[in-house]
Amino acid sequence: MARRALTLALAALLALPALASAADWGGIDAGVSTLEQVRERYGAPSKETRAKVEAYDTMQWTYEGPRAPAGLIRMVVELGLLTPAGYKPNVVRILRLEPKPTIFHRAFVLSGWGVPDGVATEGGQATFYYKIGLLVTFDKDGESAVMLEFTPPQPDKPASPAPPRR
């Protein structure tokens, strides 16, 4: 069931339009940055994984160990974005950071990105949601981020249609 949810979430992200992103990190801007720009900034990944999602070829670059940027356990860059202009296989769809403990403290996240547009709690862990294209999941103490996920900006929920007038 978790695999199906992950596949559906990935398919939804593939369908997002490439909008100018307001949430970026380390020179990588989801929906804007390219494979070449990531390679120029961070070099070759520790691991490259190819997959097919909804008939589109995607790629995932993982930087870990000595290849991970300072302060991170792992950085994962997912490439391949479906836009209104067509599929862009070399554009960053998702940037996922797994920081070392206390690198992204709750106060740092709030001062850097402000009050979240939404907060959810699952399994004792809080997740901040920002429409600008950022999800931040905290540890069980709620003080230190364990994952930051940058995506293209998320659209507002469409307004519910007005009830018919009688």
N, C-alpha and C positions, 0 to 999 in steps of 0.2 A: 504494500500500500504506500509506503514511504517512497519507493522508486517511482510509482505512478504519479504521486504528487510532485516529485522533483521533475519528472518529464513534462508534466503539465505546466509547471512554473517556468521551465526553460522554454517551452513552446510559446508561452505568453510573452516572455522577454524577447524572443525572436520577432514577434509581431509588433513590438513597440517602434514607433517612428523615431528616427534619429533627430533629436532636438538638441539644441545647445544646452549642455549640462552646466549646472551651477555647482555640483558636488564633484570635486576631483581631488586627486592625491598624487603627490610625487611626479607631477607632470603627465599623469594619465587621466584622460577625461573620457568616461564611457560614452559611446555614441559619436565620438569625435576622433579620438586618437587611433592611430593605425599600428599594425604589426611592426612596420618599419620604425616608427617612432619609439615603440616599446623596446625593440632590439637596440636601437641607437642609445637609449638611455640606460638600459639594464643589461644589455648583452644577451647571450644565448641563455635559454632557461635550463634548469636542472633536469626537467622532464617535459616532453611534449606528447600530448594525447590528442588523437583525432577521433571524431565521432560524427554520426549523421543524426540530425534532429529535424524532424518534419521534412525529410528529403534534402536537407541542406547540409553541406559539409562544414563542420565546425572544428575549431582547434582550441586546446587549452594548454597554456604555458604555465608551468609551476616553477617558482623560484624558492628554494629552501636551502637550509644549511648556509654555507658561505656565499651562495648566490642570492640569498634573501637580502633585501635592503636592511640597513641597521634598524634595530628595534623590533624586527618582525621574525616570527618563527617561519612563516610561509606567506608568499604572495602568489595568487593565482589570477591569471589574465585569461578570460574567455573571449574568443574571437569569432565573429560571424554575426552580422546584424541585418535583419530584414527591415528595409525602409520603404517609404512610399515610392522612392526612385528605384527600388529593386534590392536584391540581396548584396550585401557588402561583406565578403568573406574575410577581409583583412581589417575590419573595424572592431574595436573593443566593445563587447557587449556588457561584460561584467568584470569588475576588478574587485577581488576578494583579498582582504588583509587579515592575517591571524597574528596579532601583535603579542609580544612578550608581556607578562603581567605588569600592570601599572603604566604602560606606555601611553595608552589612551584611557585616562581616568575619566570618570563621569563628568567632573567639572570641566575638564579639557574639551570634551565633546560638546557640552552645553555652551561653553564660551566660543568654540569654533563654529558650530553650526546652529546654535540657538535652540529654542524650545522645539521639540519634535512636533510634527503634525499628528502623530499618533503614537501610542504606547501599547504594547501587548506583552502579556506574561504567559510563558509556557514552560512547564517543567521547572518552575522556580527561577527562570531567567527572564529578565526584562529585555525587550527589543524596542528601540526607538525607530520610528518610521518618518522619513523626510521626503516630501513630494519632489524635492530637487534631485532625488535619485540616490538616497543613502539609507541603508539599514544598519543599525549598530546593536549588536547583541552583547549583553553584559554577563559577567560571571554571576554565580548564585548570590553573592554578597551585594550585587548591583553596583559595584564601585569601579570595576575594571573591565574594559571592553575585551571580549574574546574573539570577536569578528566584526569587521566593517565590510559592507558590500556596497560598492558604487555601481549604479546603473544609469541609463539615460533618465531624465526627469520623468516622473510618473504622472499621468493625467489625473485630473480631478475626476471623482465619480460623476457620471452623468446625472443631472438632476432628474428626480422622479417626475414622470409626466403628471400634469395636473389632472385631477379627477374630472371626468366629463361633467359639464354643466347641465343642469336639468331645468 
